[in-house]
């Protein structure tokens, strides 16, 4: 889930009175209803663990026992869409997508508008399939489903203002729409809804404070928002607590390792990723192999990384991260001076997968440029990303600027130095080199991400220095750059940072 991280899915249900306690005093109703029991609670928790086959079996049993319970219908839809979102299996999507209308009809047949669950379940099923449609590039259908869900959720909030699940869903939508980049502004406009990240986080905090069945989900939304949108919680305390509480949850393990990698701690991330269970009762998660390969590359273990990238390419049924994985395979040979084999992967980058994820766009752009990456600079990047700063400095100090023949490589040289200085706390050198990147990029008029991200990082640095005027100017500058790789994520982060300053 890298940018991957940008499509996290949440959708469940709870009431003011815990349904299990309710069932201790009353027999299960034989008419249309919404309630959790111990089996459905277990099924919901198994979905969060990606134990989808076990969850589906429990849900199927409950539907036979009481076919009118809307919670079982809702959870069945959740299990199916969760599987599709992680597998990205197009043939399976084509087979299952008609299920959305069937699930909605079953919920509508309950016809219990007096229950806070009724519109909530309708909205959640619409959202589940909206996220799935977006994953399979059906953006128009996704926008329509999201708009319908928003109407239902707002009506539910008005009718039942203390009903926690509604706030969970509206909170998530506020965060997503409030941070949407300009390239997808049409989507927010079509929804007629102006999201607000701060409002969304407040709603999610209410979910966490409620200590209901949604506690894990609330934490997960909060963690991902803080890490990938708000650029907060560099100590990763929230994720540490969540993973320590649920160490057997492979999804949490994957996310924790991803966050550790994001913060340049590839060593601890590898420890986590190597302990993740791959038992048969879990949903297959090829992204674990992709991340495993990435972490090994950051440790300089290029040969070992090949096994995991190849397994990802051979087992993943979707199209995302295939270009990037192929590019990383190219690097694994290129950086070992096995140039002939490396070039076979270089030539295939353009023909595999799709360019939806930003790392895939970067791989595609590099391949189309026919400008092979400088080996020394590539090593500096990998070691810096992995937090192996001693090795990164050794290569950087041994690299002569005069040996770099292209303007792109000269700009990247300064950019890699800036990143290395920033991550090792050498702020003055870091600022100096980021500014050098920006000025050189303006002279050469290249559209690589080095200058946009330099502006973003300078914005963060000046925010920390409480020089908000200068920080704003750099965030606006980051947004102004167009047609470069990582454009969506850089623009999104700059917009959020501007709102934070405001």
GUBAZA-609054 format. One record per residue (C-alpha): chain; residue number from 1; x, y, z; residue in one letter. Coordinates in steps of 0.5 Angstrom, whole numbers, padded with zeros to 4 digits. Layout:
N
A:NUM:X:Y:Z:a
...
//
This chain:
502
A:1:0000:0000:0000:x
A:2:0005:0006:-0001:x
A:3:0001:0011:-0005:x
A:4:-0003:0005:-0004:x
A:5:-0003:0008:0003:x
A:6:-0008:0013:0000:x
A:7:-0014:0008:-0001:x
A:8:-0015:0005:0006:x
A:9:-0022:0002:0007:x
A:10:-0027:0003:0013:x
A:11:-0034:0001:0014:x
A:12:-0038:-0002:0020:x
A:13:-0044:-0001:0025:x
A:14:-0045:-0001:0033:x
A:15:-0051:0002:0037:x
A:16:-0051:0006:0044:x
A:17:-0053:-0001:0047:x
A:18:-0048:-0007:0046:x
A:19:-0052:-0012:0042:x
A:20:-0049:-0018:0046:x
A:21:-0051:-0015:0052:x
A:22:-0058:-0014:0049:x
A:23:-0058:-0021:0047:x
A:24:-0057:-0023:0054:x
A:25:-0064:-0021:0056:x
A:26:-0068:-0022:0050:x
A:27:-0069:-0027:0044:x
A:28:-0066:-0026:0037:x
A:29:-0072:-0023:0033:x
A:30:-0075:-0027:0027:x
A:31:-0077:-0020:0024:x
A:32:-0073:-0015:0020:x
A:33:-0067:-0012:0025:x
A:34:-0060:-0010:0026:x
A:35:-0056:-0013:0031:x
A:36:-0049:-0016:0033:x
A:37:-0048:-0023:0036:x
A:38:-0042:-0026:0038:x
A:39:-0041:-0029:0031:x
A:40:-0042:-0023:0027:x
A:41:-0037:-0019:0032:x
A:42:-0032:-0025:0031:x
A:43:-0033:-0024:0023:x
A:44:-0032:-0017:0023:x
A:45:-0026:-0018:0027:x
A:46:-0023:-0023:0022:x
A:47:-0025:-0018:0017:x
A:48:-0020:-0013:0020:x
A:49:-0015:-0019:0020:x
A:50:-0016:-0021:0013:x
A:51:-0018:-0028:0015:x
A:52:-0024:-0027:0010:x
A:53:-0025:-0034:0009:x
A:54:-0027:-0035:0016:x
A:55:-0031:-0029:0016:x
A:56:-0035:-0031:0010:x
A:57:-0037:-0038:0013:x
A:58:-0039:-0035:0020:x
A:59:-0043:-0030:0016:x
A:60:-0046:-0035:0012:x
A:61:-0048:-0039:0018:x
A:62:-0052:-0033:0021:x
A:63:-0055:-0031:0015:x
A:64:-0058:-0038:0015:x
A:65:-0060:-0037:0022:x
A:66:-0063:-0030:0021:x
A:67:-0064:-0028:0014:x
A:68:-0067:-0021:0016:x
A:69:-0061:-0019:0020:x
A:70:-0058:-0013:0016:x
A:71:-0051:-0013:0020:x
A:72:-0050:-0020:0017:x
A:73:-0052:-0017:0010:x
A:74:-0047:-0011:0011:x
A:75:-0041:-0015:0013:x
A:76:-0042:-0020:0007:x
A:77:-0041:-0014:0003:x
A:78:-0035:-0011:0007:x
A:79:-0032:-0018:0006:x
A:80:-0032:-0018:-0001:x
A:81:-0030:-0011:-0002:x
A:82:-0024:-0012:0002:x
A:83:-0022:-0018:-0002:x
A:84:-0023:-0014:-0008:x
A:85:-0019:-0008:-0006:x
A:86:-0013:-0012:-0004:x
A:87:-0013:-0017:-0009:x
A:88:-0014:-0012:-0015:x
A:89:-0017:-0018:-0019:x
A:90:-0021:-0016:-0025:x
A:91:-0024:-0022:-0026:x
A:92:-0027:-0023:-0019:x
A:93:-0029:-0016:-0019:x
A:94:-0033:-0017:-0026:x
A:95:-0036:-0023:-0022:x
A:96:-0038:-0020:-0016:x
A:97:-0040:-0013:-0018:x
A:98:-0047:-0014:-0019:x
A:99:-0047:-0016:-0011:x
A:100:-0048:-0009:-0009:x
A:101:-0055:-0008:-0012:x
A:102:-0057:-0014:-0009:x
A:103:-0054:-0013:-0002:x
A:104:-0058:-0006:-0002:x
A:105:-0064:-0009:-0004:x
A:106:-0064:-0014:0002:x
A:107:-0062:-0008:0007:x
A:108:-0068:-0004:0004:x
A:109:-0073:-0009:0005:x
A:110:-0072:-0009:0012:x
A:111:-0075:-0002:0012:x
A:112:-0073:0000:0019:x
A:113:-0072:0008:0018:x
A:114:-0073:0008:0026:x
A:115:-0067:0005:0027:x
A:116:-0060:0008:0026:x
A:117:-0057:0002:0023:x
A:118:-0062:0003:0017:x
A:119:-0059:0009:0013:x
A:120:-0052:0007:0016:x
A:121:-0052:0000:0013:x
A:122:-0054:0003:0006:x
A:123:-0049:0008:0006:x
A:124:-0043:0004:0008:x
A:125:-0045:-0001:0003:x
A:126:-0045:0004:-0002:x
A:127:-0038:0007:0000:x
A:128:-0035:0000:0000:x
A:129:-0037:-0001:-0007:x
A:130:-0035:0006:-0009:x
A:131:-0028:0005:-0006:x
A:132:-0028:-0001:-0010:x
A:133:-0030:0002:-0016:x
A:134:-0025:0007:-0016:x
A:135:-0019:0002:-0015:x
A:136:-0022:-0001:-0022:x
A:137:-0022:0006:-0025:x
A:138:-0029:0007:-0025:x
A:139:-0029:0014:-0022:x
A:140:-0036:0016:-0025:x
A:141:-0039:0010:-0021:x
A:142:-0035:0011:-0015:x
A:143:-0037:0019:-0015:x
A:144:-0044:0017:-0016:x
A:145:-0044:0012:-0010:x
A:146:-0040:0017:-0006:x
A:147:-0045:0022:-0007:x
A:148:-0051:0018:-0005:x
A:149:-0047:0015:0001:x
A:150:-0046:0022:0003:x
A:151:-0054:0024:0003:x
A:152:-0055:0018:0007:x
A:153:-0050:0019:0012:x
A:154:-0052:0027:0013:x
A:155:-0059:0025:0014:x
A:156:-0057:0020:0019:x
A:157:-0053:0024:0023:x
A:158:-0059:0029:0023:x
A:159:-0064:0024:0026:x
A:160:-0059:0020:0030:x
A:161:-0053:0025:0032:x
A:162:-0050:0021:0038:x
A:163:-0050:0015:0033:x
A:164:-0042:0013:0033:x
A:165:-0042:0009:0026:x
A:166:-0044:0015:0022:x
A:167:-0039:0020:0025:x
A:168:-0034:0014:0023:x
A:169:-0036:0014:0016:x
A:170:-0037:0022:0015:x
A:171:-0030:0023:0019:x
A:172:-0027:0019:0014:x
A:173:-0030:0022:0008:x
A:174:-0028:0029:0011:x
A:175:-0021:0027:0011:x
A:176:-0021:0024:0004:x
A:177:-0024:0030:0001:x
A:178:-0021:0035:0005:x
A:179:-0014:0033:0002:x
A:180:-0016:0031:-0005:x
A:181:-0011:0034:-0010:x
A:182:-0013:0039:-0015:x
A:183:-0013:0033:-0021:x
A:184:-0019:0030:-0017:x
A:185:-0022:0037:-0016:x
A:186:-0028:0035:-0020:x
A:187:-0029:0029:-0016:x
A:188:-0030:0033:-0010:x
A:189:-0034:0038:-0014:x
A:190:-0039:0033:-0016:x
A:191:-0040:0031:-0009:x
A:192:-0042:0038:-0007:x
A:193:-0039:0037:-0001:x
A:194:-0033:0041:0002:x
A:195:-0029:0036:0006:x
A:196:-0025:0038:0012:x
A:197:-0019:0034:0015:x
A:198:-0019:0037:0022:x
A:199:-0027:0036:0022:x
A:200:-0026:0029:0020:x
A:201:-0020:0028:0025:x
A:202:-0025:0030:0031:x
A:203:-0030:0025:0029:x
A:204:-0025:0020:0029:x
A:205:-0023:0022:0036:x
A:206:-0030:0021:0038:x
A:207:-0030:0014:0035:x
A:208:-0024:0012:0039:x
A:209:-0027:0015:0045:x
A:210:-0033:0011:0045:x
A:211:-0029:0005:0046:x
A:212:-0034:0001:0042:x
A:213:-0033:-0005:0037:x
A:214:-0030:0001:0032:x
A:215:-0024:0002:0036:x
A:216:-0019:-0001:0032:x
A:217:-0022:0002:0026:x
A:218:-0022:0009:0029:x
A:219:-0014:0008:0031:x
A:220:-0013:0006:0024:x
A:221:-0016:0012:0020:x
A:222:-0012:0016:0025:x
A:223:-0006:0013:0024:x
A:224:-0006:0013:0017:x
A:225:-0008:0020:0017:x
A:226:-0003:0023:0021:x
A:227:0003:0019:0018:x
A:228:0001:0020:0010:x
A:229:-0003:0026:0010:x
A:230:-0002:0031:0016:x
A:231:0006:0029:0017:x
A:232:0005:0028:0025:x
A:233:0007:0023:0030:x
A:234:0014:0021:0028:x
A:235:0015:0017:0034:x
A:236:0010:0012:0031:x
A:237:0007:0011:0038:x
A:238:0000:0010:0036:x
A:239:0002:0005:0031:x
A:240:0006:0002:0036:x
A:241:0001:0001:0041:x
A:242:-0004:-0002:0036:x
A:243:0001:-0007:0033:x
A:244:0003:-0009:0040:x
A:245:-0004:-0010:0042:x
A:246:-0006:-0014:0036:x
A:247:0001:-0017:0034:x
A:248:-0002:-0023:0029:x
A:249:-0006:-0018:0025:x
A:250:-0002:-0018:0018:x
A:251:-0005:-0012:0016:x
A:252:-0003:-0008:0022:x
A:253:0004:-0011:0021:x
A:254:0004:-0009:0014:x
A:255:0002:-0002:0016:x
A:256:0007:-0002:0021:x
A:257:0013:-0004:0017:x
A:258:0011:0001:0012:x
A:259:0011:0007:0017:x
A:260:0018:0004:0020:x
A:261:0020:0005:0012:x
A:262:0017:0011:0011:x
A:263:0021:0014:0017:x
A:264:0028:0011:0015:x
A:265:0028:0005:0019:x
A:266:0029:-0001:0015:x
A:267:0032:-0005:0020:x
A:268:0026:-0005:0025:x
A:269:0021:-0006:0019:x
A:270:0025:-0012:0016:x
A:271:0024:-0015:0023:x
A:272:0017:-0014:0023:x
A:273:0016:-0016:0016:x
A:274:0019:-0023:0017:x
A:275:0015:-0025:0023:x
A:276:0008:-0023:0019:x
A:277:0004:-0030:0018:x
A:278:0002:-0032:0012:x
A:279:-0002:-0038:0014:x
A:280:-0007:-0041:0009:x
A:281:-0013:-0038:0013:x
A:282:-0011:-0031:0011:x
A:283:-0012:-0027:0005:x
A:284:-0006:-0027:0000:x
A:285:-0003:-0020:0001:x
A:286:0003:-0020:-0005:x
A:287:0004:-0012:-0002:x
A:288:0008:-0016:0003:x
A:289:0013:-0019:-0002:x
A:290:0014:-0012:-0005:x
A:291:0015:-0008:0001:x
A:292:0020:-0014:0003:x
A:293:0024:-0013:-0003:x
A:294:0024:-0005:-0002:x
A:295:0027:-0006:0005:x
A:296:0032:-0011:0003:x
A:297:0034:-0006:-0003:x
A:298:0035:0000:0002:x
A:299:0040:-0005:0006:x
A:300:0044:-0006:0000:x
A:301:0042:-0013:0000:x
A:302:0040:-0013:-0008:x
A:303:0041:-0021:-0009:x
A:304:0036:-0022:-0004:x
A:305:0031:-0017:-0006:x
A:306:0030:-0020:-0013:x
A:307:0026:-0026:-0010:x
A:308:0021:-0022:-0007:x
A:309:0020:-0017:-0013:x
A:310:0019:-0023:-0017:x
A:311:0014:-0027:-0013:x
A:312:0010:-0020:-0013:x
A:313:0010:-0020:-0020:x
A:314:0008:-0027:-0021:x
A:315:0003:-0028:-0016:x
A:316:-0001:-0021:-0016:x
A:317:-0007:-0021:-0020:x
A:318:-0007:-0013:-0020:x
A:319:-0004:-0008:-0024:x
A:320:-0001:-0003:-0019:x
A:321:0007:-0003:-0017:x
A:322:0009:-0008:-0023:x
A:323:0013:-0002:-0026:x
A:324:0016:0000:-0020:x
A:325:0018:-0007:-0018:x
A:326:0020:-0008:-0025:x
A:327:0025:-0002:-0024:x
A:328:0027:-0005:-0017:x
A:329:0029:-0011:-0021:x
A:330:0033:-0007:-0026:x
A:331:0036:-0004:-0020:x
A:332:0038:-0010:-0017:x
A:333:0042:-0012:-0023:x
A:334:0045:-0005:-0025:x
A:335:0048:-0004:-0018:x
A:336:0051:-0010:-0018:x
A:337:0054:-0008:-0025:x
A:338:0050:-0014:-0028:x
A:339:0048:-0009:-0034:x
A:340:0046:-0014:-0039:x
A:341:0041:-0017:-0035:x
A:342:0039:-0011:-0032:x
A:343:0037:-0008:-0039:x
A:344:0032:-0014:-0040:x
A:345:0028:-0011:-0034:x
A:346:0029:-0004:-0036:x
A:347:0026:-0005:-0043:x
A:348:0020:-0009:-0040:x
A:349:0018:-0003:-0035:x
A:350:0014:0000:-0041:x
A:351:0010:-0006:-0042:x
A:352:0008:-0008:-0035:x
A:353:0002:-0006:-0031:x
A:354:-0001:0001:-0031:x
A:355:0001:0008:-0029:x
A:356:-0004:0010:-0023:x
A:357:0001:0010:-0017:x
A:358:0006:0015:-0017:x
A:359:0012:0010:-0016:x
A:360:0009:0007:-0022:x
A:361:0009:0014:-0026:x
A:362:0016:0015:-0024:x
A:363:0019:0008:-0026:x
A:364:0015:0009:-0033:x
A:365:0018:0016:-0034:x
A:366:0025:0014:-0032:x
A:367:0024:0008:-0037:x
A:368:0021:0013:-0043:x
A:369:0027:0018:-0042:x
A:370:0032:0013:-0044:x
A:371:0037:0016:-0039:x
A:372:0039:0011:-0034:x
A:373:0040:0012:-0027:x
A:374:0047:0014:-0024:x
A:375:0049:0008:-0020:x
A:376:0052:0012:-0014:x
A:377:0046:0017:-0014:x
A:378:0041:0011:-0014:x
A:379:0045:0008:-0008:x
A:380:0045:0014:-0004:x
A:381:0038:0014:-0005:x
A:382:0037:0007:-0002:x
A:383:0041:0008:0004:x
A:384:0038:0014:0006:x
A:385:0031:0012:0005:x
A:386:0033:0006:0009:x
A:387:0036:0010:0015:x
A:388:0043:0007:0013:x
A:389:0046:0014:0013:x
A:390:0054:0012:0015:x
A:391:0053:0008:0008:x
A:392:0050:0014:0005:x
A:393:0055:0019:0007:x
A:394:0061:0014:0005:x
A:395:0058:0014:-0003:x
A:396:0056:0021:-0003:x
A:397:0063:0023:0000:x
A:398:0066:0019:-0006:x
A:399:0062:0022:-0011:x
A:400:0065:0028:-0015:x
A:401:0060:0033:-0018:x
A:402:0065:0034:-0024:x
A:403:0064:0026:-0026:x
A:404:0056:0027:-0027:x
A:405:0055:0029:-0034:x
A:406:0048:0030:-0035:x
A:407:0044:0036:-0032:x
A:408:0039:0032:-0028:x
A:409:0044:0028:-0025:x
A:410:0047:0034:-0022:x
A:411:0041:0037:-0019:x
A:412:0039:0030:-0016:x
A:413:0046:0030:-0013:x
A:414:0044:0036:-0009:x
A:415:0037:0033:-0008:x
A:416:0040:0027:-0005:x
A:417:0045:0031:-0001:x
A:418:0039:0035:0002:x
A:419:0035:0029:0004:x
A:420:0041:0026:0007:x
A:421:0043:0032:0011:x
A:422:0036:0033:0013:x
A:423:0035:0026:0016:x
A:424:0041:0027:0020:x
A:425:0039:0034:0023:x
A:426:0044:0038:0019:x
A:427:0039:0043:0018:x
A:428:0043:0049:0015:x
A:429:0047:0045:0010:x
A:430:0040:0042:0008:x
A:431:0037:0048:0007:x
A:432:0042:0051:0003:x
A:433:0042:0045:-0002:x
A:434:0034:0045:-0003:x
A:435:0035:0052:-0005:x
A:436:0040:0050:-0010:x
A:437:0036:0044:-0013:x
A:438:0030:0049:-0014:x
A:439:0035:0054:-0017:x
A:440:0038:0049:-0022:x
A:441:0031:0046:-0024:x
A:442:0029:0053:-0026:x
A:443:0035:0054:-0030:x
A:444:0034:0047:-0034:x
A:445:0027:0047:-0034:x
A:446:0026:0040:-0032:x
A:447:0020:0037:-0029:x
A:448:0023:0032:-0024:x
A:449:0020:0032:-0017:x
A:450:0026:0034:-0014:x
A:451:0024:0042:-0014:x
A:452:0017:0041:-0012:x
A:453:0019:0036:-0006:x
A:454:0025:0041:-0004:x
A:455:0020:0046:-0004:x
A:456:0015:0042:0001:x
A:457:0021:0040:0005:x
A:458:0023:0047:0006:x
A:459:0016:0049:0008:x
A:460:0016:0044:0013:x
A:461:0023:0046:0016:x
A:462:0021:0054:0016:x
A:463:0014:0052:0020:x
A:464:0018:0048:0025:x
A:465:0022:0055:0025:x
A:466:0016:0058:0026:x
A:467:0017:0063:0020:x
A:468:0010:0062:0017:x
A:469:0011:0067:0012:x
A:470:0017:0064:0009:x
A:471:0013:0057:0010:x
A:472:0007:0059:0006:x
A:473:0011:0061:0000:x
A:474:0015:0055:-0001:x
A:475:0008:0051:0000:x
A:476:0005:0055:-0005:x
A:477:0011:0054:-0009:x
A:478:0011:0046:-0009:x
A:479:0003:0046:-0011:x
A:480:0005:0051:-0017:x
A:481:0010:0046:-0020:x
A:482:0006:0041:-0025:x
A:483:0007:0035:-0029:x
A:484:0012:0032:-0025:x
A:485:0012:0025:-0022:x
A:486:0009:0025:-0014:x
A:487:0005:0031:-0016:x
A:488:-0001:0029:-0013:x
A:489:0002:0027:-0006:x
A:490:0006:0033:-0006:x
A:491:0001:0038:-0007:x
A:492:-0004:0034:-0002:x
A:493:0001:0035:0003:x
A:494:0003:0042:0002:x
A:495:-0005:0044:0002:x
A:496:-0006:0040:0009:x
A:497:0000:0044:0011:x
A:498:-0002:0051:0009:x
A:499:-0009:0049:0013:x
A:500:-0005:0047:0019:x
A:501:-0001:0054:0019:x
A:502:-0008:0057:0018:x
//
